[in-house]
């Protein structure tokens, strides 16, 4: 920025951003340790560097005397139909931009919006940062060595017998001779209900209809009398003797 720049020519700061900058307190900043890491080149980087160096050395040590003289022939290539159509379209667009009337444009005000991160985004960023720090500072010496044991489960006696039975059944199905089968005729029989079944069905049907069509208004009111029967003399004597 030059020293001749006036105050009115300086860029304006948004009022919202200005309030945030003025109200910012350095006490909210957290101390962070910067770790410098020296990344050694990989095997691929070393190979690429060697190839680039060899190519550079070949260019520097190239013998120009081994070149042969060549005559250059100029050929005039006429444009194709597609090139002409593309040039016409480009010319038409260029002409339209050149003859454009700026008076037909409308004035528009540009509003700059600063989108601050939401509370969920900040919490997510903190969780990711904490997870990354936990992975970076993980102490591998606290891990215990674990030996993996491979176990081969042998089949039990029941499994062996089941496999043998299945194998014998499969062999019988494969070697089955269809010529030993006898022809069989299928007879369809319609079993009619007996007289007792019909009477029982009619009785059940009549009972259902009687329950459905029962009129509760035909019932009479009845009073229930509770009676306490006292034991007789003989019962009392028998109870005493027992």
HELIX and SHEET records of a PDB file:
HELIX    1   1 UNK A   15  UNK A   22  1                                   8    
HELIX    2   2 UNK A   26  UNK A   28  5                                   3    
HELIX    3   3 UNK A   43  UNK A   60  1                                  18    
HELIX    4   4 UNK A   64  UNK A   66  5                                   3    
HELIX    5   5 UNK A   81  UNK A   98  1                                  18    
HELIX    6   6 UNK A  102  UNK A  104  5                                   3    
HELIX    7   7 UNK A  119  UNK A  136  1                                  18    
HELIX    8   8 UNK A  140  UNK A  142  5                                   3    
HELIX    9   9 UNK A  157  UNK A  174  1                                  18    
HELIX   10  10 UNK A  178  UNK A  180  5                                   3    
HELIX   11  11 UNK A  195  UNK A  212  1                                  18    
HELIX   12  12 UNK A  216  UNK A  218  5                                   3    
HELIX   13  13 UNK A  233  UNK A  241  1                                   9    
END                                                                             
